[in-house]
Structure formats: C-alpha cells, structure tokens
Amino acid sequence: MSSSTTLTPREVLARMHELTVTDEAAAVDLYAENAVHEIPFAPAGAPARIEGREALRQMMDAQGGQSPVKYQGFENVQVWETTDPEVIIAEYEVVGIVISTGAGFRIPQLLILRVRDGKILLSRSYLNPGQFAELLA
C-alpha cells in the first residue's frame, strides 16, 4: 500500500467502527501483526493485554465467532489529535443489544489508538467492564 492510500488514524477508527457493526471478525485485520490491545480496567479473569493480531483473532474464535452482543453503532464520537501524528484519542458511546435478552445498551468508552502505515499498533480501551458484566448477567 503506498503512502498516498494509507489510512490515517481517524480513517482507521472510522473503519474499525464500521466493521465492528457489519463484520466484527474482519475488524481484527485492521491490527498490525505485532499489535497490542489493552483494557486497563478489564474484570478479574479477563485479559487486560492481548499481544498480536493472531491472539486477538484466537480470542474471537474462542467465542465461536459469536459475540454475546450485537453492536449497532457508535454515537457522540469525538476525536482529538495529539502531538504524535500516529496517535488519536476518541471518546464515544457504544450502542447495541444483548443477543440473549434483546436488552439495549449505551456504554461510554475512551480509546487511545496508535496507527502506523494504516494498521493499529496499539489500542487502549477505557470503559467500565462492570456495565457489560451487568448486561450479560
């Protein structure tokens, strides 16, 4: 991919949001081979750091490719540029439904994203995992 067609961090974020709604498994392909995904507030027993694109893919495969939720969109998206052109900070609300119950949800999230050559090197997701746990209980 030439630099003129390489996705910017904002474009990668938009594509990640789009794929999360339409084809969640394909969103993994946005990550670099050596990417790191961190969830600093992960609940006990859940991984707080996942290293490598294939580890992300394996985690999704372990769920049988089936998430317990259906993401419907991302609303109130605000994106901030940083002094590092590879890094953006995004704040938004994740909107969806719990598949087993049909219950809707809206969960705020803050995401730090480092993108190089159109691929995610680091994603650090700040959200309240207790909200998801309550939904899935």
C-alpha positions as CSV (number, residue, x, y, z in Angstrom):
1,M,0.0,0.0,0.0
2,S,1.5,3.3,-1.0
3,S,1.6,6.2,1.5
4,S,-1.0,8.1,-0.6
5,T,-3.5,5.3,0.1
6,T,-2.5,4.5,3.7
7,L,-5.4,5.1,6.1
8,T,-4.9,7.9,8.7
9,P,-5.6,7.1,12.4
10,R,-9.1,8.8,12.0
11,E,-9.9,6.7,9.0
12,V,-8.8,3.5,10.8
13,L,-11.0,4.4,13.7
14,A,-14.0,5.0,11.3
15,R,-13.3,1.7,9.6
16,M,-13.0,-0.1,12.9
17,H,-16.4,1.3,14.0
18,E,-17.9,0.3,10.6
19,L,-16.6,-3.3,10.7
20,T,-17.5,-3.7,14.4
21,V,-21.1,-3.2,13.3
22,T,-21.1,-5.1,10.0
23,D,-18.4,-7.8,10.3
24,E,-16.7,-7.8,13.8
25,A,-14.3,-10.6,12.9
26,A,-12.9,-8.6,9.9
27,A,-12.0,-5.7,12.3
28,V,-9.1,-7.8,13.5
29,D,-7.4,-7.3,10.1
30,L,-7.0,-3.6,10.9
31,Y,-4.4,-4.5,13.5
32,A,-0.7,-4.9,12.7
33,E,0.8,-8.4,13.2
34,N,2.5,-7.3,16.4
35,A,-0.3,-5.0,17.7
36,V,-1.2,-4.7,21.4
37,H,-4.8,-4.3,22.6
38,E,-5.1,-3.2,26.3
39,I,-8.1,-3.0,28.5
40,P,-6.7,-1.4,31.7
41,F,-10.0,-1.9,33.6
42,A,-10.6,-5.5,32.5
43,P,-12.6,-7.5,35.0
44,A,-10.9,-10.3,37.1
45,G,-10.2,-13.3,34.9
46,A,-10.4,-11.4,31.6
47,P,-7.2,-10.5,29.8
48,A,-6.0,-6.9,30.3
49,R,-3.5,-7.1,27.5
50,I,-3.6,-9.1,24.3
51,E,-0.4,-9.2,22.2
52,G,-0.5,-9.8,18.4
53,R,-3.2,-9.8,15.8
54,E,-3.5,-13.6,15.8
55,A,-4.0,-13.6,19.6
56,L,-6.9,-11.2,19.0
57,R,-8.3,-13.5,16.3
58,Q,-7.9,-16.5,18.6
59,M,-9.8,-14.7,21.3
60,M,-12.7,-14.0,18.9
61,D,-12.6,-17.6,17.6
62,A,-12.7,-18.9,21.2
63,Q,-16.1,-17.2,21.4
64,G,-17.1,-19.2,18.4
65,G,-17.0,-16.0,16.4
66,Q,-20.2,-15.1,18.2
67,S,-20.2,-12.1,20.5
68,P,-22.8,-12.0,23.2
69,V,-23.7,-8.5,22.0
70,K,-24.7,-7.0,18.6
71,Y,-23.1,-3.6,18.1
72,Q,-25.4,-1.2,16.4
73,G,-23.2,1.9,16.3
74,F,-21.0,4.4,17.9
75,E,-22.6,7.8,18.8
76,N,-21.4,11.1,20.0
77,V,-17.9,10.4,18.6
78,Q,-15.3,13.0,19.4
79,V,-11.7,12.6,18.2
80,W,-8.7,14.5,19.4
81,E,-5.4,14.8,17.6
82,T,-2.2,14.6,19.6
83,T,1.3,16.0,19.1
84,D,2.2,12.5,17.8
85,P,0.6,12.1,14.3
86,E,0.2,8.3,14.9
87,V,-1.9,8.8,18.0
88,I,-5.5,9.9,18.4
89,I,-7.9,9.8,21.4
90,A,-11.5,9.0,20.7
91,E,-14.5,9.3,23.1
92,Y,-17.9,7.9,22.2
93,E,-20.8,5.8,23.2
94,V,-21.0,2.2,22.1
95,V,-24.6,1.3,21.3
96,G,-26.0,-2.2,20.8
97,I,-28.2,-5.0,22.1
98,V,-27.6,-8.1,24.2
99,I,-28.4,-11.0,21.9
100,S,-29.8,-13.4,24.5
101,T,-32.2,-10.8,26.0
102,G,-32.7,-8.1,23.4
103,A,-31.8,-5.5,26.0
104,G,-30.3,-2.3,24.6
105,F,-27.2,-0.7,26.0
106,R,-25.2,2.5,25.6
107,I,-21.8,2.4,27.2
108,P,-19.3,5.3,27.2
109,Q,-15.7,4.5,26.0
110,L,-12.4,6.3,25.7
111,L,-10.0,4.8,23.2
112,I,-6.3,5.7,22.6
113,L,-5.2,4.5,19.2
114,R,-1.7,4.3,17.7
115,V,-1.7,3.7,13.9
116,R,1.3,3.3,11.7
117,D,1.2,2.6,7.9
118,G,-2.6,2.2,8.2
119,K,-2.5,-0.5,10.8
120,I,-3.3,-0.4,14.5
121,L,-0.2,-0.9,16.6
122,L,-1.8,-0.1,20.0
123,S,-5.4,0.2,21.1
124,R,-6.0,1.1,24.8
125,S,-9.7,0.8,25.6
126,Y,-11.1,2.5,28.7
127,L,-14.6,1.5,29.6
128,N,-16.5,0.2,32.6
129,P,-16.5,-3.6,32.2
130,G,-19.0,-3.8,35.1
131,Q,-21.6,-2.3,32.7
132,F,-21.0,-5.2,30.3
133,A,-21.0,-7.7,33.1
134,E,-24.4,-6.4,34.4
135,L,-25.8,-6.7,30.9
136,L,-24.7,-10.2,30.4
137,A,-25.7,-11.5,33.9
